[in-house]
């Protein structure tokens, strides 16, 4: 029988309304927040550490320490468009995405003029319906793209879950955070 981790939480996560779960003996509180908010809670010190996707970290621009790439949830940020897409450099490119900051940085690095169309879901519909020329989105297998006659045009950022820490917390609680980091590293490398 495996020993239970001292950082494990004895409380149940089953109550869908409970947002804070505690392990008083270990002095740990777990906050159940939306993935898009993790970096914000950590950056502002409401949480000392968190695990967040690289996409959310890059989009938010949060000023945190990125301590470990866990390798979990691997996918990639891509530019995708119709299978027959040919870019016309003489006009502004219309880009649909929910990752506005990532898309702006990507195209700014190329010196490309773009119009961003911010969407929150079904991004693949935008080029199909003529709303945009291309999309910037996360791609895991590419199945949704293929099923909608779209293809990856460029892959430009690997994405996976990252272990992050608040900068001040890391200075003041470094031994505790490093202990968790070592454990997480052991688990993700096995």
Residue pairs with C-beta under 8 A, 6 or more apart in sequence:
5 183
6 25
6 26
7 23
7 26
7 28
7 180
7 183
8 23
9 21
9 22
9 23
9 28
9 30
10 23
11 18
11 21
11 22
11 23
12 21
13 21
13 32
18 32
19 31
19 32
19 33
20 29
20 30
20 31
20 32
21 29
21 30
21 32
22 28
22 29
22 30
23 29
23 30
31 41
31 46
31 47
33 41
35 52
35 53
35 56
36 56
36 60
38 47
38 50
38 51
38 52
38 56
38 164
39 50
39 52
39 56
39 57
39 60
39 62
39 64
39 164
40 60
40 62
41 47
41 50
42 48
42 49
42 50
42 52
42 62
42 64
42 164
42 165
42 166
43 60
43 62
43 63
43 64
43 166
44 166
45 166
45 168
45 169
47 166
48 165
48 166
48 169
48 170
48 173
48 177
49 163
49 164
49 165
49 166
49 169
49 177
49 180
50 163
50 164
51 70
51 161
51 162
51 163
51 164
52 161
52 162
52 164
53 73
53 159
53 160
53 161
53 162
54 69
54 157
54 158
54 159
54 160
54 161
54 162
55 77
55 99
55 102
55 138
55 157
55 159
57 64
57 66
57 162
57 164
58 77
58 99
58 101
58 102
58 157
59 99
59 100
59 101
59 102
60 101
61 101
62 164
63 167
64 164
64 165
64 166
64 167
65 164
65 165
65 166
65 167
65 170
66 162
66 163
66 164
67 162
67 163
67 164
67 165
67 170
67 177
67 181
68 162
68 163
68 181
68 184
68 185
68 188
69 160
69 161
69 162
70 160
70 161
70 162
70 163
70 184
70 188
71 160
71 161
71 188
72 160
72 161
72 188
73 159
73 160
73 161
74 140
74 158
74 159
74 160
75 138
75 139
75 140
75 159
75 160
76 138
76 139
76 140
76 155
76 156
76 157
76 158
76 159
77 99
77 102
77 136
77 137
77 138
77 139
77 155
77 156
77 157
77 158
77 159
78 136
78 137
78 138
78 139
78 152
78 153
78 154
78 155
78 156
79 95
79 106
79 134
79 135
79 136
79 152
79 153
79 154
79 156
80 124
80 127
80 134
80 135
80 136
80 137
80 139
80 145
80 150
80 151
80 152
80 153
81 127
81 133
81 134
81 135
81 150
81 151
81 153
82 127
82 128
82 149
82 150
82 151
83 149
83 150
83 151
85 127
85 133
85 134
85 151
85 153
87 93
87 133
92 113
92 114
92 115
93 107
93 112
93 113
93 114
93 115
93 133
93 134
94 114
94 115
94 117
94 131
94 132
94 133
94 134
95 103
95 107
95 114
95 115
95 116
95 117
95 132
95 133
95 134
95 135
95 136
96 116
96 117
96 118
96 119
96 123
96 126
96 127
96 131
96 132
96 134
96 135
96 136
97 103
97 116
97 117
97 118
97 119
97 123
97 135
97 136
97 137
98 118
98 119
98 120
98 121
98 123
98 137
99 136
99 137
99 138
100 116
100 118
102 136
102 157
103 114
103 116
103 136
104 114
104 116
106 136
106 156
106 157
107 113
107 114
117 126
117 131
117 132
119 126
123 135
123 137
124 135
124 137
124 144
124 145
124 148
124 150
125 131
126 132
126 135
127 133
127 134
127 135
127 150
128 148
128 149
128 150
134 153
135 150
138 159
139 145
139 152
139 155
142 151
142 152
145 151
145 152
163 180
163 181
163 184
165 177
169 177
170 177
